[in-house]
Amino acid sequence: MAMIKTAISMSETIFEEASEAARDMNVSRSHLIVLALEDFLRKRENAKLLEQLNAAHGDDLDAGDRAFLDKGKRGLRDLLEDDEW
């Protein structure tokens, strides 16, 4: 994977806290920032997916969709109850 070098601006306080955290974790400051950004982006993507799921399965379902979902839930519940754990 190609790496791109960039410059960012941050407060001195955040810089010092990041430097200390990087030392504690025995990673470079750059790697710490990448880890934090990856975590942020993963959480952002999960929030988008949750929003899409909520929109798709919201309260505005018509009777046919609601019946289909209810039947699916019952079928899954029956399947799980019959399965021996």
C-alpha positions in Angstrom: 0.0 0.0 0.0 1.4 3.4 -1.0 1.9 5.8 1.9 1.2 9.5 1.6 2.9 12.0 3.8 0.8 14.9 5.0 1.0 17.7 7.5 -1.7 18.4 10.0 -2.2 21.2 12.5 -3.3 20.6 16.1 -3.2 22.2 19.4 0.0 21.9 21.5 -2.0 20.1 24.2 -3.3 17.4 21.8 0.2 17.1 20.3 1.7 16.5 23.8 -1.0 14.0 24.7 -0.6 12.1 21.4 3.2 12.0 21.9 2.7 10.6 25.4 0.2 8.0 24.2 2.5 7.0 21.4 5.4 6.5 23.8 3.2 4.5 26.2 2.0 2.3 23.3 5.5 2.0 21.9 4.4 3.2 18.4 5.2 6.3 16.4 3.1 9.4 16.7 2.2 9.0 13.0 1.0 5.4 13.6 -1.1 6.5 16.6 -2.8 9.1 14.5 -3.5 6.5 11.7 -5.0 4.2 14.4 -7.2 6.9 15.7 -8.3 7.9 12.2 -9.1 4.3 11.3 -11.2 4.0 14.4 -13.0 7.2 13.7 -13.7 6.2 10.1 -14.9 2.7 11.2 -17.3 4.2 13.7 -18.5 6.7 11.1 -19.2 3.9 8.6 -21.0 1.9 11.3 -23.2 4.9 12.1 -24.1 5.3 8.4 -25.0 1.6 8.1 -27.1 1.9 11.2 -28.9 4.9 9.8 -29.6 3.0 6.6 -30.9 0.0 8.4 -33.1 2.2 10.6 -34.5 3.9 7.5 -35.1 0.5 5.7 -36.8 -1.1 8.7 -38.4 2.0 10.2 -42.0 2.5 11.4 -43.2 3.4 7.9 -43.3 -0.2 6.7 -46.5 -1.2 5.0 -48.6 -4.1 6.3 -47.0 -6.6 3.9 -43.5 -5.7 4.9 -44.4 -5.8 8.6 -46.0 -9.3 8.1 -42.9 -10.5 6.2 -40.6 -9.3 9.0 -42.8 -10.8 11.7 -42.9 -14.1 9.9 -39.1 -14.1 9.6 -38.6 -13.3 13.3 -41.0 -16.2 14.2 -39.1 -18.5 11.9 -35.8 -17.5 13.4 -37.1 -17.9 16.9 -38.4 -21.3 16.1 -35.1 -22.4 14.5 -33.1 -21.2 17.5 -35.5 -22.9 20.0 -35.2 -26.2 18.1 -31.4 -26.0 18.0 -29.5 -27.7 20.7 -26.7 -25.5 22.1 
